[in-house]
């Protein structure tokens, strides 16, 4: 499945455009009916969610990171396959404005382009985890270390919203 993210405008999924501000019925005509859980609608085996406000698409989020089938591309780079720092730098350059960092490196909100990214671990935390496990006499295996480093070096979610979404 080919997915292109165009911040502040639309997400294109195999040629079908889901535009911000699009009526939910038009979204469903383009990509199918979502499964409602709470206020969110989930699509493609729960790998993508759309939040609607006044029945119009307001926020689109891709949820499964590198483990999922969906591989959204933004500014020419695969959001989940790229290294975390590489994607961060591209988004920072495109944003050219305020970047929210309320979770100390776990997530960032690029306010000018209404893009948010989240990861499950940060490199500093992995180093501390390795040291702590060793200090308790239960050192982590190479596979465990690789798994944790991968979580720290790749984004788990990427979300895009209408203009001003992250400025609320």
Secondary structure by P-SEA (a helix, b strand, c coil): cbbbbbcccccccccccccccccaaaaaaaccbbbbcccbbbcccccbbbbbcccccccccccccccccbbbbccccccccccaaaaaaaaaaaaccccccccccccccccccbbbbbbcccaaaaaaaaaaaaaacccccaaaaaaaaaaaaccccccccccccccc
